Amino acid sequence: MHTLDDLLAAGVAGRTVLVRADLNVPLDGSVITDDGRIRASLPTLQALRQAGARVVVTAHLGRPKGAPEAKYSLAPAAERLAELLEIDVPLADDLVGPSARSTVAALQDGDIALLENVRFDARETSKDAAERAALADDLVAVVGADAAFVSDGFGVVHRKQASVYEIAQKLPHFAGYLVSNETAVLKKLTVDPERPYVVILGGSKVSDKLGVITSLLPQVDQLLIGGGMAYTFLAAQGHDVGQSLLQEDQIPTCRDLLAEHGDKIVLPSDFVVADKFAADAETKIVSADAIPSEWMGLDVGPDTAARFAEIAAGAATVFWNGPVGVFEMTAFANGTRTVAEGIAGASSFSVVGGGDSAAAVRTLGVDEAGFTHISTGGGASLEYLEGKELPGLAVLED
């Protein structure tokens, strides 16, 4: 796989470089609530800019329906990128239309411009390879056939999409610093990790994490399960979980996993339960086998949080993906905060698997420096650990 350093060594002064970045940041209206992914894109963009490249960034935000939607405009991302880089970052009004062409044509050496949301074009995520290829051709027409492509959006490398996969078939392609770093870190989790190796999985659904659970169980020393999916495992043990989130169709699977790997799987022993899903709900702490029938679990209890944190602190390698409670509500944030602080305070090789976990670290004010690596791609990191081929990485390998 050719890297950004290979491209820089060949010289990029005056050359247009198309960068697929991941700027899919959470918004409250038009206000960015977590700029972590934008910050993660900076090393690649700064290196190209300093080398004199004319940098064109393409990215997505949210899930538009293949047509322009004002609420999904990349304008907030362009503004924040300009602030962080301390330069002007013009945003084209379209992706491959007149505005994109004129914006790119106006670039000087060391300039950076952003094209509008790539998912405003339905061809980006089309299941028809020919349609995706046509969009890639249009992107090449905007940046020029002599341009280079740098893949730096790790959060989308598990998707076969035009700006990730087909464009790499049209232009000389290189892995950006973020993609290179992410894959190097995740490889350490799959190739002879230092032990004890502990994985903490949260999130709402067992079905979403089943692939990584079955792939990791033979490799890990302990698998700690929290979040909504813990209740399906408890139900598999015969416990009443009240109104808690439950995937009844996954109970047999959880029962089989417990039967085969019960010595490795660690489930919560207590929970913070509530009488409704609301920030102002009435709450109480109950043991795992005593959830009231009309109540729901929304966080692991203090005993579980302390135990999870202690196990994580004693590990040599830790991978954490998914909050263990509804951390967005103060009443149900303690479990996730305690676990995060336990990991951050240890000296282990620790990886936070992106998505909500990364957001939780920042939202709850846990020191990011305490983690070895915070991934930008939750889904991509999970699929990597499952051993799946990621199209956006595979296409870079030729």
Backbone torsions as a table, in degrees:
resi	resn	phi	psi	omega
1	MET	NA	123.2	177.0
2	HIS	-76.3	142.2	-175.6
3	THR	-113.9	173.0	178.4
4	LEU	-59.5	-35.7	178.2
5	ASP	-61.8	-34.4	176.1
6	ASP	-64.2	-42.0	179.4
7	LEU	-65.8	-44.5	-179.2
8	LEU	-64.0	-35.9	179.7
9	ALA	-64.5	-31.1	179.7
10	ALA	-78.5	-15.6	-180.0
11	GLY	93.1	128.3	-178.9
12	VAL	-128.0	5.1	-179.2
13	ALA	-57.0	124.7	180.0
14	GLY	80.9	-4.9	-177.8
15	ARG	-95.4	141.1	176.7
16	THR	-81.0	132.2	178.8
17	VAL	-125.2	121.5	177.4
18	LEU	-90.7	121.8	-178.3
19	VAL	-112.4	123.5	171.6
20	ARG	-90.0	105.9	-179.2
21	ALA	-104.0	168.9	174.1
22	ASP	-112.9	100.9	179.8
23	LEU	-113.7	24.9	-176.9
24	ASN	-78.9	77.0	-174.8
25	VAL	-95.3	152.0	176.7
26	PRO	-73.3	142.4	-178.2
27	LEU	-124.8	146.8	167.1
28	ASP	-115.1	94.5	-168.8
29	GLY	71.9	-116.0	176.1
30	SER	-109.0	10.8	-177.6
31	VAL	-99.8	126.1	178.1
32	ILE	-73.8	125.8	-179.1
33	THR	-95.1	-16.1	177.4
34	ASP	-152.9	110.1	-176.5
35	ASP	-95.5	19.8	-175.9
36	GLY	-55.3	-42.5	-178.3
37	ARG	-69.4	-33.9	177.1
38	ILE	-66.2	-44.5	178.5
39	ARG	-61.2	-36.7	-179.3
40	ALA	-67.1	-21.8	-179.9
41	SER	-82.9	-12.9	-172.0
42	LEU	-63.3	-44.6	-176.6
43	PRO	-55.5	-43.1	179.3
44	THR	-66.9	-46.0	-178.1
45	LEU	-65.0	-40.8	179.4
46	GLN	-66.7	-39.1	179.7
47	ALA	-63.3	-43.2	179.1
48	LEU	-66.8	-42.4	-179.5
49	ARG	-63.0	-45.4	-178.9
50	GLN	-65.8	-25.0	178.7
51	ALA	-85.8	-0.2	175.6
52	GLY	89.5	13.9	178.0
53	ALA	-73.4	158.7	171.4
54	ARG	-102.0	104.1	-165.5
55	VAL	-96.7	126.3	176.9
56	VAL	-116.6	120.4	-176.5
57	VAL	-104.1	132.9	172.2
58	THR	-121.3	142.8	-175.6
59	ALA	-162.3	172.8	175.6
60	HIS	-123.7	165.8	174.9
61	LEU	-146.9	123.2	178.3
62	GLY	68.8	-159.4	-177.0
63	ARG	-128.9	67.4	175.5
64	PRO	-65.4	161.2	-174.9
65	LYS	-91.2	36.6	178.0
66	GLY	80.2	18.3	178.1
67	ALA	-150.2	158.4	-178.3
68	PRO	-60.0	134.5	173.1
69	GLU	-137.3	123.2	-173.2
70	ALA	-54.8	-37.1	-176.1
71	LYS	-68.8	-15.4	179.3
72	TYR	-106.8	14.2	177.6
73	SER	-63.6	147.6	177.6
74	LEU	-82.5	10.5	-178.8
75	ALA	-56.0	-45.2	178.6
76	PRO	-62.6	-37.0	179.2
77	ALA	-67.5	-40.6	178.2
78	ALA	-62.9	-41.3	179.4
79	GLU	-64.4	-44.5	-179.5
80	ARG	-68.5	-38.0	177.9
81	LEU	-62.0	-41.8	178.6
82	ALA	-63.0	-40.2	179.2
83	GLU	-63.7	-44.3	-176.8
84	LEU	-70.3	-36.5	-179.7
85	LEU	-85.4	-15.2	-178.2
86	GLU	59.8	40.5	174.7
87	ILE	-141.6	168.9	172.4
88	ASP	-76.0	133.9	175.1
89	VAL	-125.0	92.3	-179.6
90	PRO	-66.2	144.8	177.0
91	LEU	-111.8	119.7	175.8
92	ALA	-67.1	149.9	-179.5
93	ASP	-77.3	-11.6	-179.4
94	ASP	-142.5	-175.5	-176.7
95	LEU	-98.6	-48.3	-177.0
96	VAL	-132.6	16.9	-177.5
97	GLY	-95.6	-162.2	-176.7
98	PRO	-58.2	-40.3	-179.3
99	SER	-65.5	-42.1	177.8
100	ALA	-60.9	-44.5	-178.1
101	ARG	-64.3	-44.1	-178.7
102	SER	-70.8	-35.3	178.7
103	THR	-64.8	-43.5	179.2
104	VAL	-68.7	-40.1	-179.0
105	ALA	-63.5	-26.4	-177.5
106	ALA	-84.9	-6.3	-177.4
107	LEU	-66.4	139.6	171.7
108	GLN	-108.9	169.7	179.6
109	ASP	-56.7	130.8	179.6
110	GLY	87.6	-1.9	178.8
111	ASP	-84.0	156.8	175.7
112	ILE	-131.8	133.2	175.8
113	ALA	-131.7	157.1	-178.0
114	LEU	-121.4	132.0	174.1
115	LEU	-86.6	153.3	-178.5
116	GLU	-66.5	161.5	-174.0
117	ASN	-38.0	117.6	-176.6
118	VAL	-64.7	-22.7	179.3
119	ARG	-84.9	5.0	169.0
120	PHE	-73.9	-10.7	176.0
121	ASP	-108.2	118.6	-174.9
122	ALA	-61.7	-20.8	-178.7
123	ARG	-69.1	-22.4	-178.9
124	GLU	-56.4	-45.3	-175.7
125	THR	-108.5	13.5	-179.3
126	SER	-60.6	145.9	174.9
127	LYS	-81.1	-7.2	178.6
128	ASP	-90.2	113.0	-177.3
129	ALA	-60.0	-33.2	-179.7
130	ALA	-66.4	-37.3	178.4
131	GLU	-68.5	-41.4	177.6
132	ARG	-63.8	-40.5	179.2
133	ALA	-63.3	-35.5	178.9
134	ALA	-65.7	-39.1	176.8
135	LEU	-66.7	-40.3	176.9
136	ALA	-59.9	-40.5	176.8
137	ASP	-61.6	-40.1	179.2
138	ASP	-66.1	-36.7	176.2
139	LEU	-65.1	-40.7	177.2
140	VAL	-62.3	-38.6	179.2
141	ALA	-63.5	-30.4	179.6
142	VAL	-75.1	-42.9	-174.3
143	VAL	-94.8	-16.2	-180.0
144	GLY	99.7	144.1	-175.9
145	ALA	-68.3	-15.8	179.6
146	ASP	-95.0	8.3	179.4
147	ALA	-75.6	165.1	172.8
148	ALA	-113.3	156.5	178.8
149	PHE	-116.1	130.9	176.2
150	VAL	-118.7	119.3	178.3
151	SER	-89.2	113.8	-178.3
152	ASP	-134.8	14.9	177.5
153	GLY	-102.7	82.0	-175.5
154	PHE	-60.3	-31.2	-178.2
155	GLY	-64.6	-8.9	179.9
156	VAL	-122.5	5.4	-176.3
157	VAL	-70.5	-11.3	176.1
158	HIS	-89.0	6.3	179.7
159	ARG	-111.3	136.5	173.5
160	LYS	-90.9	86.7	-177.3
161	GLN	-126.0	158.3	-170.2
162	ALA	-57.2	-44.6	-176.0
163	SER	-80.9	-1.2	-179.6
164	VAL	-113.0	-45.8	-171.1
165	TYR	-104.5	-60.6	-174.9
166	GLU	-64.1	-36.4	-178.6
167	ILE	-63.8	-31.1	178.7
168	ALA	-69.7	-18.5	176.7
169	GLN	-85.1	-10.8	-176.1
170	LYS	-101.8	-24.8	-174.3
171	LEU	-130.7	156.7	171.1
172	PRO	-55.5	132.1	-168.0
173	HIS	-125.0	147.4	-174.9
174	PHE	-144.7	148.3	175.4
175	ALA	-85.9	126.4	177.1
176	GLY	-72.7	173.9	-176.8
177	TYR	-61.2	-38.7	-178.1
178	LEU	-65.4	-47.9	179.2
179	VAL	-62.3	-42.2	179.2
180	SER	-62.7	-44.6	-178.3
181	ASN	-67.7	-42.0	-179.7
182	GLU	-60.7	-47.3	-177.0
183	THR	-67.9	-35.6	178.5
184	ALA	-64.6	-41.2	179.6
185	VAL	-66.8	-46.9	-177.8
186	LEU	-66.0	-31.0	177.2
187	LYS	-61.6	-33.9	179.6
188	LYS	-66.7	-21.9	177.9
189	LEU	-82.8	-15.7	-175.3
190	THR	-111.6	-17.9	-178.9
191	VAL	-115.1	101.0	175.8
192	ASP	49.4	59.3	178.5
193	PRO	-66.9	149.1	177.5
194	GLU	-69.1	141.4	-175.4
195	ARG	-112.0	155.3	5.6
196	PRO	-68.2	142.2	179.3
197	TYR	-109.4	116.2	-176.9
198	VAL	-117.9	133.3	175.5
199	VAL	-117.0	133.2	176.8
200	ILE	-115.8	120.1	180.0
201	LEU	-119.5	130.1	174.1
202	GLY	-122.9	-151.3	-177.9
203	GLY	96.7	175.7	-169.0
204	SER	-89.2	-38.9	-168.7
205	LYS	-118.9	134.1	173.9
206	VAL	-61.5	-39.3	-176.4
207	SER	-60.6	-32.2	179.8
208	ASP	-70.3	-27.2	-174.2
209	LYS	-112.5	3.8	-174.3
210	LEU	-59.9	-41.7	-179.2
211	GLY	-59.9	-46.6	-178.0
212	VAL	-73.4	-31.5	177.2
213	ILE	-62.3	-50.2	-177.3
214	THR	-68.4	-30.4	179.0
215	SER	-74.7	-36.7	-174.3
216	LEU	-86.7	-28.5	-175.2
217	LEU	-53.3	-41.5	178.1
218	PRO	-67.8	-17.5	-173.8
219	GLN	-98.7	-28.1	-170.6
220	VAL	-91.5	164.0	174.3
221	ASP	-90.1	-35.7	176.1
222	GLN	-146.6	141.1	176.7
223	LEU	-120.9	113.7	-178.6
224	LEU	-97.6	128.2	-174.8
225	ILE	-118.8	124.2	176.7
226	GLY	-132.6	-160.8	179.5
227	GLY	68.7	-168.1	-177.0
228	GLY	-61.4	-31.2	-175.7
229	MET	-72.4	-14.5	177.9
230	ALA	-61.3	-30.8	-175.7
231	TYR	-71.3	-29.8	175.8
232	THR	-69.0	-37.4	175.5
233	PHE	-66.1	-39.6	178.1
234	LEU	-64.1	-40.6	177.2
235	ALA	-62.0	-34.8	178.2
236	ALA	-66.3	-22.6	175.9
237	GLN	-87.4	-2.5	178.5
238	GLY	96.4	8.8	-178.6
239	HIS	-86.4	148.3	172.1
240	ASP	-80.9	126.1	-178.4
241	VAL	-107.0	13.5	177.3
242	GLY	60.2	-132.1	-179.5
243	GLN	-95.1	13.9	-179.2
244	SER	-65.2	159.1	178.1
245	LEU	-57.8	131.1	-175.6
246	LEU	-146.6	131.1	172.5
247	GLN	-106.5	92.1	-175.0
248	GLU	-60.2	-33.7	-178.9
249	ASP	-69.7	-14.1	-179.8
250	GLN	-97.2	-3.3	-178.9
251	ILE	-58.8	-46.0	178.2
252	PRO	-59.7	-39.0	178.9
253	THR	-63.9	-44.4	179.2
254	CYS	-64.2	-38.2	178.8
255	ARG	-62.5	-41.4	179.0
256	ASP	-65.9	-41.1	179.7
257	LEU	-64.0	-40.2	179.0
258	LEU	-67.7	-36.2	179.7
259	ALA	-67.4	-37.2	-176.0
260	GLU	-87.6	-32.9	-173.9
261	HIS	-128.9	29.5	-177.8
262	GLY	-60.1	-22.6	179.5
263	ASP	-75.2	-16.3	-178.9
264	LYS	-105.9	-28.9	-175.1
265	ILE	-80.5	126.4	178.6
266	VAL	-114.2	118.9	-179.4
267	LEU	-105.4	158.9	178.4
268	PRO	-62.1	145.8	176.9
269	SER	-101.8	-16.6	176.7
270	ASP	-149.9	163.4	-175.7
271	PHE	-141.1	155.7	164.5
272	VAL	-94.1	116.3	-178.5
273	VAL	-109.6	157.1	-177.3
274	ALA	-136.2	156.5	179.6
275	ASP	-84.8	-6.4	175.4
276	LYS	-163.7	162.6	178.8
277	PHE	-87.6	86.9	-177.5
278	ALA	-161.1	152.8	-179.1
279	ALA	-64.2	-27.4	-177.9
280	ASP	-101.8	20.0	-178.9
281	ALA	-66.7	155.4	171.0
282	GLU	-75.4	136.5	-176.0
283	THR	-128.6	159.2	170.9
284	LYS	-159.2	162.8	-179.6
285	ILE	-103.6	128.1	-179.2
286	VAL	-133.8	159.7	175.3
287	SER	-74.6	163.6	-174.5
288	ALA	-62.7	-24.4	-178.6
289	ASP	-99.6	16.1	-176.2
290	ALA	-137.1	36.0	177.3
291	ILE	-74.7	121.2	-179.6
292	PRO	-60.3	145.6	-172.9
293	SER	-62.7	-26.8	-178.5
294	GLU	-101.5	6.8	-178.8
295	TRP	-110.6	167.9	-179.7
296	MET	-132.4	143.1	175.6
297	GLY	-81.4	130.4	-178.7
298	LEU	-126.1	-1.9	175.2
299	ASP	-162.5	155.0	171.3
300	VAL	-70.5	153.0	-179.6
301	GLY	-78.6	173.9	-177.1
302	PRO	-63.3	-36.2	179.0
303	ASP	-65.4	-43.1	178.6
304	THR	-64.7	-45.4	-179.2
305	ALA	-58.8	-43.8	179.9
306	ALA	-65.7	-38.9	179.7
307	ARG	-67.3	-45.2	178.0
308	PHE	-59.1	-44.8	-178.8
309	ALA	-63.4	-39.2	179.9
310	GLU	-66.1	-42.5	178.3
311	ILE	-63.3	-44.6	-179.9
312	ALA	-63.0	-40.2	-177.7
313	ALA	-66.7	-25.1	-179.6
314	GLY	-91.6	1.3	-178.6
315	ALA	-87.8	156.1	173.4
316	ALA	-90.3	-29.1	179.2
317	THR	-134.3	131.5	-179.8
318	VAL	-132.9	131.8	169.4
319	PHE	-121.4	126.9	-178.3
320	TRP	-124.7	124.6	176.3
321	ASN	-138.4	115.5	175.2
322	GLY	103.8	125.0	176.9
323	PRO	-63.3	153.2	-178.2
324	VAL	-93.9	1.2	176.9
325	GLY	-158.1	-179.9	179.4
326	VAL	-81.4	78.3	-170.6
327	PHE	-66.2	-19.3	-179.0
328	GLU	-65.6	-20.9	176.8
329	MET	-104.7	128.0	-174.2
330	THR	-52.9	-39.5	-176.7
331	ALA	-65.0	-19.0	-175.3
332	PHE	-123.2	25.0	-176.9
333	ALA	-100.6	-14.1	-172.2
334	ASN	-62.1	-40.1	-178.4
335	GLY	-60.3	-49.7	-179.3
336	THR	-64.5	-40.9	178.7
337	ARG	-62.6	-45.2	-178.3
338	THR	-63.1	-43.5	178.7
339	VAL	-63.5	-45.9	-179.3
340	ALA	-61.3	-42.6	-179.8
341	GLU	-68.5	-33.4	177.1
342	GLY	-63.8	-41.6	178.1
343	ILE	-68.6	-47.3	-175.6
344	ALA	-64.9	-28.5	-177.1
345	GLY	-84.5	-5.0	-178.8
346	ALA	-95.9	173.6	-178.5
347	SER	-104.3	18.0	-176.7
348	SER	-74.2	164.4	168.7
349	PHE	-78.8	106.7	-170.0
350	SER	-121.7	132.3	-179.4
351	VAL	-125.2	126.1	174.0
352	VAL	-96.0	123.6	-170.3
353	GLY	-82.5	39.2	170.9
354	GLY	72.1	-167.9	175.5
355	GLY	57.1	-134.8	-177.2
356	ASP	-64.9	-29.0	179.7
357	SER	-64.3	-45.7	178.6
358	ALA	-63.9	-41.0	178.3
359	ALA	-63.1	-38.7	180.0
360	ALA	-63.3	-42.6	179.8
361	VAL	-55.9	-46.3	-177.0
362	ARG	-75.6	-40.8	-178.8
363	THR	-64.7	-38.4	-176.5
364	LEU	-87.7	0.0	174.5
365	GLY	74.7	24.2	177.3
366	VAL	-78.0	137.0	-176.6
367	ASP	-63.9	115.0	-178.8
368	GLU	-62.4	-26.4	-178.4
369	ALA	-65.8	-16.0	180.0
370	GLY	-75.9	-10.8	-179.2
371	PHE	-106.4	142.8	177.1
372	THR	-64.1	-41.7	-176.3
373	HIS	-155.1	135.8	172.4
374	ILE	-114.0	112.4	-176.1
375	SER	-72.7	153.1	175.6
376	THR	-96.0	-6.8	-174.3
377	GLY	-128.5	96.5	179.8
378	GLY	-63.1	-54.3	-179.9
379	GLY	-64.1	-40.8	-179.6
380	ALA	-65.6	-40.9	-179.2
381	SER	-67.0	-38.6	178.6
382	LEU	-65.1	-44.0	-179.7
383	GLU	-66.3	-34.9	176.1
384	TYR	-61.5	-46.3	-178.4
385	LEU	-68.9	-25.2	175.1
386	GLU	-72.5	-14.0	-178.3
387	GLY	88.9	11.3	178.8
388	LYS	-74.3	151.6	173.3
389	GLU	-78.6	126.8	178.6
390	LEU	-95.8	116.2	-174.2
391	PRO	-53.9	-40.5	-177.5
392	GLY	-68.5	-19.8	174.0
393	LEU	-91.2	-42.2	-179.0
394	ALA	-57.8	-39.1	-176.5
395	VAL	-70.0	-17.8	178.6
396	LEU	-85.2	-8.9	-170.9
397	GLU	-86.7	-7.7	-179.9
398	ASP	-87.0	NA	NA
